[in-house]
Amino acid sequence: MTGNGAGSNGKLMDLLDEPVPGVGTYEDFNTIDWVREKSKDRDRHREITSKSEQSTWDLLHSISDAFSGWLLMLLIGLLSGALAGCIDISAHWLTDLKEGVCLSGFWFNHEHCCWGSNQTTFQERDRCPQWQSWAELLGGSSEGAAAYIVNYLMFMLCALLFSFLAVILVRAFAPYACGSGIPEIKTILSGFIIRGYLGKWTLIIKTITLVLAVSSGLSLGKEGPLVHVACCCANILCHLFTKYRQNEAKRREVLSAAAAVGVSVAFGAPIGGVLFSLEEVSYYFPLKTLWRSFFAALVAAFTLRSINPFGNSRLVLFYVEFHTPWHMVELVPFILLGIFGGLWGALFIRANIAWCRRRKTTRLGHYPVLEVLVVTGITALLSFPNSYTRMSGSELISELFNDCSLLDSSQLCDYNSSENSNTLPDRPAGPGVYTALWQLALALFFKMLVTVVTFGMKVPSGLFIPSMAVGAIAGRLLGVAMEQMALNHHDWLIVKGWCSSGADCITPGLYAMVGAAACLGGVTRMTISLVVIMFELTGGLEYIVPLMAAIMTSKWVADALGREGIYEAHIRLNGYPFLETKEEYGHKTLAQDVMRPRQSDPLLVVLTQEGMSVGEIEGVIADTDYSGFPVVVSQESQRLVGFVLRRDLVISLDNARKRQEGVVSASLVFFLEHVPPQPFSGPPVVKLRGILDLSPFTVTDHTPMAIAVDIFRKLGLRQCLVTHNGLFALQINKYIDPM
Amino acid sequence: MTGNGAGSNGKLMDLLDEPVPGVGTYEDFNTIDWVREKSKDRDRHREITSKSEQSTWDLLHSISDAFSGWLLMLLIGLLSGALAGCIDISAHWLTDLKEGVCLSGFWFNHEHCCWGSNQTTFQERDRCPQWQSWAELLGGSSEGAAAYIVNYLMFMLCALLFSFLAVILVRAFAPYACGSGIPEIKTILSGFIIRGYLGKWTLIIKTITLVLAVSSGLSLGKEGPLVHVACCCANILCHLFTKYRQNEAKRREVLSAAAAVGVSVAFGAPIGGVLFSLEEVSYYFPLKTLWRSFFAALVAAFTLRSINPFGNSRLVLFYVEFHTPWHMVELVPFILLGIFGGLWGALFIRANIAWCRRRKTTRLGHYPVLEVLVVTGITALLSFPNSYTRMSGSELISELFNDCSLLDSSQLCDYNSSENSNTLPDRPAGPGVYTALWQLALALFFKMLVTVVTFGMKVPSGLFIPSMAVGAIAGRLLGVAMEQMALNHHDWLIVKGWCSSGADCITPGLYAMVGAAACLGGVTRMTISLVVIMFELTGGLEYIVPLMAAIMTSKWVADALGREGIYEAHIRLNGYPFLETKEEYGHKTLAQDVMRPRQSDPLLVVLTQEGMSVGEIEGVIADTDYSGFPVVVSQESQRLVGFVLRRDLVISLDNARKRQEGVVSASLVFFLEHVPPQPFSGPPVVKLRGILDLSPFTVTDHTPMAIAVDIFRKLGLRQCLVTHNGLFALQINKYIDPM
């Protein structure tokens, strides 16, 4: 505005050399240009460093800039750890509220309620007068069919209430808060922009509705959504630091770390979390980020531990310590579990995707609230009678992983202790174990079916816990079977070697753990990160080999039936643009075979570096919908000068028309560095050198597509231009269909 | 040879379409072209996959090809684990041989010798009649000054003998076997070729001399060389599989995994090993390799464990389990240890590099054998009187990490037990502890000095153990000081909070461990991998925070004094071409500023796609020493067609002259796809389309160098061509000097 009256060409140019607001930013649902973002950050960093020698203030600024990344990580760790703690505590309380209420204060959960109680014998520790089931509270009696029905009804009522609240809140305030969030985060990390997906409303609503959804007893877990919650925290905290607020690439580095934080608090596995982020979700993960993620993951884990949500100074409910070594022969059942996990993983993905596609395409999708209520109702109805489905997913897993100790009162540990009652091992199963086996078998089928319809509903829903639960049940069943087989057939050659009478030889809990890992591996296709997460849960290198055998088998089996993991399948289902980094590009095509436009199509639209008028360029913009235009020396020579983005061009031309006096449609546009002297009579020229990308990426038309795809992946390009013998030919865009 | 008589143009061309032997291979001390290697492998893989549907045999071939990677990893794990076990056992035995010999069999080490003994009380467990010190054996007495002198002399004699053998063997058979090998492996992994560095002679000699060097009592460790040994195993085993034998890029993936295996067996830390490979040595580390490395590292660890070299079913001597939690206030001494570690790391690197440069430039370098003997002599002379320097590095570390238990007989655990003798904690130090402190202080100075001159001598020498020893001594000293301070000043505000009387509040062993990590971090600048290795040594997440605080401080302090870790410093000292992946390219230059030749230099030599004769091209080759030549449409238009490597060109022209009848200097060379019809009278043409790289990488002259360097790193290019407005301009090579 200041230069308006002057009309001096020189002044106007200076003014135009300043960045036009909007140039260099991105629209929603667009991909970022990693190279440009990293260049921007490099320039910023260089400027700060070079300034730092000028004054103490600048030096301090430079130091604070260097440490702002660490500070940000600390804040993310603290906030995410605290949120995870709150979620754990609230979900625990709400889950117990379905069964009863604490008289000494309704905000106590069952366990806390009975802590102050006098009846502290081991068997009776969860029975205390302060804790009253709904039947006791409403009907006065805790026995009999009537009480059972009252409890049943209250259980269903609470479940329906919770899930109704969850789905309503999600729909009303933050539609992005539903689902697990990992497919979208993968897409965002690969460079896509979805505004609001990691915003404050999503964070608040996802936190609240996650608690409600988990408590409602649906077959879902909190682990995936915790990654989303941590990423929201990170994104919001990024706004505190200019460095991260203004640079999409830097922000994605922080988000990668946040994904690690999410898994770290979900499983109490900081190293596993970092590897999960590296293996599963991240796209660009430099070493510096690796190290910072680890820091953030550790801070979060320690924050969560000091909150101590489970009262066992562990971060998760299902931490275990096994004491019995395993034997080589047991690798056979472990590999069987791996096959089961792989089959189930592949099957689950197909069934779930088919169901989700049906939801997208048929009228089912129009009634999300009703769908949630129906599924919750059925789940609650079927799960109450069976104690293994009535308990929450993590409690179930914890129970199944458990290595029966002498004092254990659970049904699964009801072994007949023979003559001398204090030797634990080598006992025949009692009636409790057989009942438990039946119930578990039913629970297995129930979980398998209900998880398929649950994942993808409009409530926050993670997949880790249900998958692990399925695997853990299968594993425990096989483990108990193996145990009893070994017990009854001590003389079998295969067992003789290591199962001497009187010694503990098979740990059913270990089978449950291996099964859980195998199923989770089949569904998500995680490998090393899953092994490390499980390793951090057991805390012993001893059991890595069984886990690894099962996870590898599971991955191979599942891959043979379908290459995609559940997250990739959902990315494809939702049509997000995502360039898979793990798959090799398998076709022997050259760049000239896939570039657009095809040779038969009309020629690609290009701009020339001089001689085009504002009106002509605006015409080109209006006629086409390309996201950018190559700039060439002249229409005849087609020699490439640079590339200009459509968005930058539109903004700059608008800006020139508004702020630069006298710009009309006939004004000439120059992309040259030195504008030739103009006659004073003509309209003023528009100089757009500033928005021209002078270093567009080019490949020759003979470049194999596999190499071109590699360049796209590794450098994070948006587009690449194809040249033929040095002449600009055509262009390929990022999300070419590889078929 | 078959086509010689025919003279038919068509037949000759078919013949020439076959690959000429030698084309596509590399010379020694050259860098590989990652893009070309990966393309080659992709083509091979595609061919096998497409064939697999044709017959059962091809299908089997395709499956065996897919699993050959896993089989190779298994073999590497088994071989490396077994070798590491042998090295551990032999080194243990030879080290003990310096002090005495076992009468029941000279091949028993001290501990094994006394296993069968009857004197099995705890204190006397290492005294048994079968084990005789040299004084007892030679002089008949184990007491008195004479015996001491005999032992002293034999100790020195053995040390000199071992180190003499080591240096002689290295010089005679495998000069590459000296040093730690990690700098060279980093360089090789980044794409450089050093023939024989990972060959069978290097493997054999390095294994033998490593045992000798470690046993000689020099201040060096076996951890770094174990990485080299594992890489040799991998390289040799690669020859069993065509897929890895013929492809330099694939082989480097295997070598990356082998580096993980090396650390896995050195520290019993498979996950730490994989992260070490990822963070410290690898250049190209796709996820598939990550997963395979982990498998190989696990196999190696389990092989080593089943060999059980230390008799404690652990993989390392210094495995520890602490039981006392640490307190927030202790972070202050931990950070102090970090500062010490950083300072020592930076100082050590400078001193060691200065010393190595002196060795390279002065006459010192001419007498490597003498140097080794003198250093061994001085080390043995000074280390015998002090029990902490007399023991081997890992024994020392093990002793320092040790958390004093009640039964511990070591000098460092000689606490005055007060009234009731069975409470361990809160005891004043006894005279033994004070003696130990003095000896440790002396040992600290001795180790610091002697390590500087030892690392870089012509024997296999690792740096991990000496660095850790220095840090562990410093840490233990600080730990004991803190412990006694807390004991004597129970009323100090700072101590009051957590050191209630009668409770164990400070673990000096933990300080030793933190100190060891800090010093190792300062020297190598490892971060996450070091934390994970230490985590796997202690087996508890509890102690990660102290370790992380110390390692981070150490890295920051050391980085402030000098950016390079010891391996990078040695790479630069030896002048290896290595493009550091961690450093940002900090200058704001454009490609046009660094490309060669400069604008003032004569024009770059180019070939044209048609019209040049064999003689002209040979002239160009003779006149220049460029490693490759751009091919353009014509000298006038300078439009780029492709790039041809000097080596390929020389081989092809030689081949054409030898095998293709009638080729003379006047024969025309065509890089075109379709050779224009030639008059029959002229000499036959040479068609070189096959060796032309049709997809050379190009950037524009306005590309910032930071981006160009990024492209070099990420894609692993050898060279990149620079264009100006689509015209081929000039070229930049990989190892441009960034200044």
Contacts between the chains, C-beta under 8 A, distances in Angstrom:
chain1	res1	chain2	res2	distance
A	35	B	707	6.0
A	35	B	710	7.9
A	38	B	707	8.0
A	38	B	710	7.5
A	39	B	704	6.1
A	39	B	706	6.9
A	39	B	707	6.4
A	42	B	584	6.7
A	42	B	704	7.8
A	42	B	706	5.2
A	43	B	588	7.4
A	45	B	584	7.6
A	46	B	586	6.5
A	46	B	588	6.0
A	49	B	586	7.5
A	270	B	541	7.3
A	270	B	544	7.5
A	271	B	271	6.8
A	271	B	532	6.1
A	271	B	535	7.4
A	274	B	528	7.5
A	278	B	287	7.9
A	278	B	290	7.9
A	279	B	287	6.0
A	279	B	290	7.3
A	287	B	278	8.0
A	287	B	279	5.9
A	287	B	581	7.8
A	287	B	582	6.2
A	288	B	582	7.8
A	290	B	278	7.9
A	290	B	279	7.2
A	290	B	528	5.8
A	291	B	527	4.9
A	291	B	528	5.2
A	294	B	528	5.1
A	294	B	531	7.1
A	294	B	548	7.9
A	295	B	548	7.0
A	295	B	552	7.8
A	298	B	544	6.1
A	298	B	545	6.7
A	298	B	548	6.5
A	301	B	541	7.2
A	302	B	545	6.7
A	527	B	291	4.9
A	528	B	274	7.5
A	528	B	290	5.8
A	528	B	291	5.2
A	528	B	294	5.1
A	531	B	294	7.1
A	532	B	271	6.1
A	535	B	271	7.4
A	536	B	541	7.5
A	539	B	539	6.6
A	539	B	540	7.7
A	540	B	539	7.7
A	541	B	270	7.3
A	541	B	301	7.2
A	541	B	536	7.4
A	544	B	270	7.5
A	544	B	298	6.1
A	545	B	298	6.7
A	545	B	302	6.7
A	548	B	294	7.9
A	548	B	295	7.0
A	548	B	298	6.5
A	552	B	295	7.8
A	581	B	287	7.8
A	582	B	287	6.1
A	582	B	288	7.8
A	584	B	42	6.7
A	584	B	45	7.5
A	586	B	46	6.5
A	586	B	49	7.5
A	588	B	43	7.4
A	588	B	46	6.0
A	591	B	695	7.9
A	632	B	726	7.9
A	633	B	725	5.7
A	633	B	726	7.3
A	637	B	726	7.9
A	638	B	726	7.8
A	639	B	725	5.0
A	639	B	726	3.4
A	639	B	727	6.8
A	640	B	700	7.9
A	640	B	725	7.0
A	640	B	726	4.7
A	641	B	725	5.7
A	641	B	726	7.8
A	642	B	700	7.6
A	642	B	702	7.8
A	694	B	700	6.1
A	694	B	702	3.5
A	694	B	703	7.6
A	695	B	591	7.9
A	695	B	699	6.3
A	695	B	700	5.0
A	695	B	702	5.3
A	695	B	703	3.6
A	695	B	704	6.9
A	695	B	707	6.5
A	696	B	700	7.1
A	697	B	699	7.8
A	698	B	698	5.7
A	698	B	700	7.8
A	698	B	723	7.7
A	699	B	695	6.3
A	699	B	697	7.8
A	700	B	640	7.9
A	700	B	642	7.6
A	700	B	694	6.1
A	700	B	695	5.0
A	700	B	696	7.1
A	700	B	698	7.8
A	702	B	642	7.8
A	702	B	694	3.5
A	702	B	695	5.3
A	703	B	694	7.6
A	703	B	695	3.6
A	704	B	39	6.2
A	704	B	42	7.8
A	704	B	695	7.0
A	706	B	39	6.9
A	706	B	42	5.3
A	707	B	35	6.0
A	707	B	38	7.9
A	707	B	39	6.4
A	707	B	695	6.5
A	710	B	35	7.9
A	710	B	38	7.5
A	710	B	715	7.2
A	711	B	715	6.7
A	714	B	714	4.4
A	714	B	715	6.3
A	715	B	710	7.2
A	715	B	711	6.7
A	715	B	714	6.3
A	715	B	715	7.9
A	723	B	698	7.7
A	723	B	726	6.9
A	725	B	633	5.7
A	725	B	639	5.0
A	725	B	640	7.0
A	725	B	641	5.7
A	726	B	632	7.9
A	726	B	633	7.3
A	726	B	637	7.9
A	726	B	638	7.8
A	726	B	639	3.4
A	726	B	640	4.7
A	726	B	641	7.8
A	726	B	723	6.9
A	726	B	726	5.1
A	726	B	727	6.4
A	726	B	728	6.2
A	727	B	639	6.8
A	727	B	726	6.4
A	728	B	726	6.2
